[in-house]
């Protein structure tokens, strides 16, 4: 049976945050720019190509970035504005193609399989790229091949502000001369391990027995071997925006214990924030809900800068509860909802965070992902998860 030939386009907005800032301030164009925390303890959310020449990259501590590039201009960043531009691009793609996947705030996969018989996938992708640039002013690059992996690598080779097609049957030869670092899923630890074995180019990885890769890295080794050989059958996941995430707790006994109620809110907020980070989402709207013993129900809402950080969300949740809880009656149910969700990575999008805070969240999330939610958290909420109430999870889409 002949393999079905797919046409998959990967689109990436070049240095997205920096590009948006340059639209607002033309004097930044052509200069080394760092987006992120302005303090010595902050981290780099994004940087211009001019800054990258000095070794600066995302998630790097700001103080190290400034040592590498003392002339860099540091811009705090505006995630709400970036979300607006991302939405503009999403709408253009939505109007232009039948099936697409939004994998992050600035990255898309498009399935153009079958378009060649009518219009031409490369021509269609080119016109889409031109339209996005024309209507938003943003530079954009794309790669086109038979699968997501090769297209993503092709986009990287086309940058900045370029496009590249890898013809069917040439995937292995296209990947062969590249650094193994170019293969998706080859992180720093895997890169160091393979380098110590003398594997620097994808060609060498292609020639290794897959059994050896499995011995070295388990099932992930086989996935990496497939990618290095241009094999990737992962489908395009049609984009649909999850609009909200929520959790409600109904108490076994109605209560007026404010300390316990606030501790419950902390526990709920930590769990929801963990879910946001796991799913690569950020929220800009918080709603707190209480239901009294007489079933009278009230909610209060506030809009905030986009975030998925506990230390940003918990104080706002508590503040909403204190404003909401006026009747001083027994409470039957309490809940929290995060809405107006957008794709976004916690690690590189929180401009006020310190390096220490980010490492703490990374460590906590790793433990909770490995051993289960609520394995580790703030002391005030840890005893709440298994005491005094029956949990009910409500997820709205």
Secondary structure, DSSP 8 states (H G I E B T S, - for coil): -------EEEEEETTHHHHHHHHH-GGGTTS-EEEE--STT-BEEEE-HHHHTTT--TT-BHHHHHHH-TT-EEE---HHHHHHHHHHHHHHHHHH-S-EEEEETTEEEEE-TTGGGTT-HHHHHHHHHHHHHHHH---EEEEEESSHHHHHHHHHHH-SS-EEE--TT-HHHHHHTSBGGGSTT--HHHHHHHHHTT--BHHHHHHS-HHHHHHHHTHHHHHHHHHHTT-------------EEEEEEEEEEEE--HHHHHHHHHHHHHHHHHHHHHHTEEEEEEEEEEEETT--EEEEEEEEEEE--HHHHHHHHHHHHHHH--S---EEEEEEEEES-EE--HHHH-TT--HHHHHHHHHHHHHHHHH-TTSS--HHHHTGGGSSEEEEEE---
